[in-house]
Amino acid sequence: MTEAKKEQTSTHKIGIYLWIWGLLFVLSFFSYMVDWYNFQGLLRWSLILFFMFLKAGLIMAFFMHLFWERYALVNVLLWPMTAIACFVSLMMAEGKYTVFSRLFYFFVGGA
């Protein structure tokens, strides 16, 4: 009987998956509404990225079963995002250096 009880507690009810599917459809609807209402500029891209990250987080948390495994959630989200942030900051620093050096040699000259 303890084996059956263990087996019963390790399964997840179908209702949570149906709620997540519904929430994903609602978030997709909102991301389509961003195009429908012709948002432009920073607001448009902020909303698109916001809805995209919400949907990706829900998919990873529930359909990849990371919500119930905290250590795996940390390893899947924290380390890659930290690496991406480091690479983006390095690219920004290199871009600023490139712009500075080009403008410097444009105005001062190569002498």
Backbone bond lengths (Angstrom), bond angles and torsions (degrees), N, CA, C in turn:
res aa  C-N    CA-C-N  psi(-1)  N-CA   C-N-CA  omega(-1)  CA-C   N-CA-C  phi
1 M - - - 1.453 - - 1.527 111.19 -
2 T 1.296 117.32 -31.56 1.465 118.28 179.21 1.528 111.48 -68.12
3 E 1.336 117.25 -32.60 1.462 120.31 177.07 1.528 110.68 -64.20
4 A 1.336 116.23 -41.75 1.465 119.72 179.14 1.524 110.32 -66.21
5 K 1.326 116.72 -37.10 1.454 119.73 179.46 1.529 110.47 -68.00
6 K 1.329 117.67 -40.72 1.458 121.21 176.51 1.525 110.72 -61.41
7 E 1.315 115.62 -43.68 1.450 120.67 -178.99 1.525 110.95 -64.21
8 Q 1.314 116.92 -37.26 1.452 120.69 -178.46 1.525 111.14 -70.17
9 T 1.324 118.55 -37.09 1.456 119.90 -178.40 1.525 112.23 -77.33
10 S 1.341 118.67 -20.14 1.453 119.93 -178.47 1.527 112.66 -85.37
11 T 1.316 118.55 -12.22 1.458 120.05 178.22 1.528 109.70 -90.58
12 H 1.309 114.89 155.94 1.460 120.74 -179.50 1.518 108.38 -110.59
13 K 1.305 115.34 144.52 1.461 119.66 -178.45 1.519 110.03 -73.54
14 I 1.313 115.81 150.36 1.465 122.03 -177.44 1.533 111.28 -67.35
15 G 1.327 116.93 -23.89 1.462 120.60 -177.66 1.514 113.10 -60.45
16 I 1.328 117.29 -38.44 1.463 119.42 -179.68 1.525 110.72 -64.82
17 Y 1.333 116.35 -37.30 1.461 119.28 178.84 1.521 111.13 -69.57
18 L 1.320 117.95 -36.22 1.467 120.36 177.13 1.526 111.04 -66.43
19 W 1.336 117.31 -39.28 1.461 120.69 176.27 1.524 111.11 -63.23
20 I 1.313 117.31 -41.20 1.459 120.82 179.79 1.522 110.49 -67.13
21 W 1.342 117.34 -40.17 1.467 120.33 175.70 1.526 110.23 -59.68
22 G 1.320 115.88 -45.30 1.468 119.58 178.64 1.517 111.96 -61.74
23 L 1.322 116.15 -42.58 1.456 120.23 179.02 1.529 111.31 -65.08
24 L 1.322 117.20 -37.01 1.459 120.44 176.73 1.527 111.29 -64.95
25 F 1.321 117.15 -38.76 1.465 119.99 176.47 1.524 111.20 -65.69
26 V 1.328 117.63 -39.73 1.467 121.10 178.67 1.527 110.25 -65.11
27 L 1.332 117.23 -44.12 1.460 120.21 178.73 1.524 111.44 -65.10
28 S 1.333 117.25 -36.86 1.470 120.16 175.68 1.528 110.77 -65.18
29 F 1.315 116.56 -39.06 1.467 120.67 176.70 1.523 110.33 -59.72
30 F 1.343 116.95 -45.35 1.463 120.02 179.76 1.533 111.60 -65.10
31 S 1.330 117.24 -37.23 1.463 118.07 178.94 1.533 110.50 -69.27
32 Y 1.330 118.81 -32.37 1.464 120.47 174.19 1.528 111.36 -70.45
33 M 1.313 117.38 -31.34 1.460 120.55 178.20 1.530 111.68 -67.37
34 V 1.328 116.78 -26.30 1.464 119.81 174.97 1.524 109.46 -60.12
35 D 1.330 117.62 -41.41 1.467 120.80 176.44 1.524 111.76 -72.81
36 W 1.314 116.89 -39.64 1.463 121.13 -176.76 1.526 111.36 -60.64
37 Y 1.339 116.73 -41.74 1.460 120.88 -177.79 1.524 112.73 -89.51
38 N 1.331 117.56 6.04 1.464 123.06 174.86 1.527 113.59 54.88
39 F 1.331 116.15 46.38 1.458 118.22 171.40 1.518 108.17 -64.48
40 Q 1.322 116.93 144.06 1.458 121.03 -177.20 1.521 110.37 -129.18
41 G 1.319 114.92 158.86 1.456 121.37 172.12 1.518 113.63 75.57
42 L 1.325 113.82 -144.80 1.467 121.01 -175.07 1.526 112.21 -65.29
43 L 1.323 117.50 -36.01 1.467 120.45 178.72 1.521 111.06 -61.79
44 R 1.318 117.11 -43.21 1.471 121.74 -179.74 1.519 110.88 -59.39
45 W 1.335 116.18 -52.41 1.457 119.29 -175.87 1.518 112.22 -71.51
46 S 1.321 117.46 -31.24 1.464 120.15 175.46 1.527 110.75 -64.55
47 L 1.330 117.04 -44.94 1.466 120.15 179.16 1.523 111.88 -65.94
48 I 1.334 116.80 -42.17 1.462 119.66 179.59 1.520 110.56 -61.42
49 L 1.331 117.45 -46.19 1.465 120.81 179.61 1.526 111.68 -66.86
50 F 1.330 116.63 -37.85 1.461 120.24 178.97 1.528 111.06 -61.08
51 F 1.325 116.67 -49.64 1.467 119.89 179.54 1.525 111.53 -66.35
52 M 1.324 117.00 -35.82 1.464 120.24 179.02 1.517 110.82 -64.72
53 F 1.332 117.67 -44.88 1.461 120.32 179.73 1.521 111.64 -67.11
54 L 1.327 117.68 -36.69 1.463 119.75 176.51 1.522 111.44 -62.62
55 K 1.324 116.19 -45.65 1.464 119.43 -179.83 1.526 111.31 -65.85
56 A 1.314 117.54 -42.64 1.465 120.20 178.83 1.522 111.25 -64.23
57 G 1.317 117.08 -39.17 1.459 120.22 178.02 1.515 112.77 -65.12
58 L 1.329 116.64 -41.12 1.467 119.80 177.38 1.523 111.73 -64.75
59 I 1.322 116.09 -41.78 1.469 119.43 179.91 1.513 110.26 -63.92
60 M 1.333 116.52 -44.81 1.465 118.72 -179.84 1.521 111.43 -67.03
61 A 1.313 116.88 -41.95 1.463 119.52 -175.28 1.521 112.52 -68.23
62 F 1.314 117.99 -42.80 1.464 119.26 -172.45 1.523 113.76 -101.41
63 F 1.328 117.97 -44.66 1.458 118.59 -176.32 1.523 112.66 -81.64
64 M 1.336 116.87 -22.63 1.463 119.51 173.45 1.526 111.06 -97.27
65 H 1.335 117.04 5.72 1.464 125.32 175.94 1.525 112.80 59.85
66 L 1.320 117.22 30.45 1.455 120.15 178.59 1.520 112.52 -83.00
67 F 1.315 117.63 -16.87 1.460 121.26 178.90 1.525 110.61 -63.76
68 W 1.314 116.54 -33.22 1.451 121.03 -177.23 1.523 112.26 -91.83
69 E 1.312 117.03 -4.73 1.458 121.30 178.55 1.520 107.91 -124.75
70 R 1.309 116.83 93.81 1.465 121.79 -173.23 1.528 112.36 -63.33
71 Y 1.313 117.49 -41.35 1.459 120.86 -177.86 1.530 110.56 -63.69
72 A 1.310 117.18 -41.45 1.468 120.49 178.55 1.526 110.25 -66.71
73 L 1.325 117.51 -37.64 1.463 120.88 178.66 1.518 110.71 -62.24
74 V 1.323 116.12 -41.76 1.466 119.93 178.51 1.525 110.29 -64.38
75 N 1.324 116.78 -44.05 1.464 119.77 -178.78 1.517 112.80 -68.32
76 V 1.318 117.78 -33.09 1.462 120.54 -179.03 1.529 111.07 -78.33
77 L 1.308 117.79 -35.93 1.461 120.60 -176.25 1.525 114.41 -96.52
78 L 1.308 117.10 -47.76 1.468 120.57 -169.95 1.522 112.50 -69.65
79 W 1.304 118.39 -51.29 1.461 120.43 -174.08 1.531 112.86 -68.90
80 P 1.326 120.28 -45.96 1.475 117.42 177.40 1.526 113.21 -64.67
81 M 1.332 117.49 -38.63 1.465 119.45 178.95 1.524 111.12 -66.13
82 T 1.318 117.51 -36.71 1.462 120.94 176.68 1.527 110.40 -64.69
83 A 1.324 116.84 -43.26 1.463 120.07 178.18 1.528 111.13 -63.69
84 I 1.322 117.09 -42.30 1.470 120.39 179.26 1.526 110.47 -63.33
85 A 1.328 117.23 -42.51 1.466 120.30 178.56 1.528 111.20 -62.59
86 C 1.322 117.15 -39.62 1.473 120.07 177.03 1.516 111.10 -64.16
87 F 1.325 117.43 -44.59 1.461 120.36 179.85 1.522 111.82 -65.45
88 V 1.315 117.54 -39.23 1.469 120.23 178.26 1.521 110.38 -64.81
89 S 1.323 117.40 -41.88 1.474 119.43 179.04 1.525 110.98 -65.94
90 L 1.324 118.02 -37.46 1.468 120.32 176.06 1.526 111.04 -64.93
91 M 1.339 117.57 -41.29 1.465 120.39 178.35 1.526 111.32 -65.63
92 M 1.330 117.28 -37.09 1.460 119.61 178.01 1.525 110.84 -65.82
93 A 1.336 116.67 -42.33 1.464 120.15 178.67 1.525 110.97 -63.57
94 E 1.321 117.25 -41.73 1.462 120.67 178.62 1.527 111.24 -66.44
95 G 1.328 116.66 -38.59 1.456 120.17 178.04 1.519 112.12 -64.42
96 K 1.331 116.44 -41.95 1.470 119.37 178.32 1.524 110.76 -65.10
97 Y 1.333 117.18 -40.01 1.463 120.52 177.84 1.527 110.51 -63.12
98 T 1.331 117.10 -41.68 1.468 120.54 -179.79 1.520 110.83 -64.08
99 V 1.321 116.84 -45.41 1.471 120.12 178.48 1.521 110.48 -62.66
100 F 1.337 117.41 -43.45 1.461 120.69 179.15 1.525 111.38 -60.81
101 S 1.340 116.86 -47.31 1.464 119.29 -177.66 1.532 111.69 -66.45
102 R 1.326 118.08 -38.46 1.468 120.05 177.89 1.525 111.40 -65.45
103 L 1.331 116.62 -44.72 1.469 118.61 178.48 1.509 111.54 -66.10
104 F 1.321 117.70 -38.00 1.457 121.38 179.54 1.527 110.49 -61.59
105 Y 1.337 117.75 -49.05 1.453 120.85 -179.21 1.532 111.79 -72.86
106 F 1.324 118.09 -24.02 1.452 120.13 176.44 1.530 111.18 -69.66
107 F 1.342 115.95 -42.86 1.463 120.05 -177.96 1.511 112.96 -85.33
108 V 1.322 118.53 -39.71 1.460 120.97 -176.10 1.519 110.15 -86.80
109 G 1.297 117.16 -37.51 1.467 120.44 -179.16 1.509 110.14 101.22
110 G 1.286 116.14 169.19 1.459 121.45 -175.88 1.512 112.73 -90.13
111 A 1.325 119.31 7.62 1.460 121.62 -177.38 1.487 107.89 -70.60
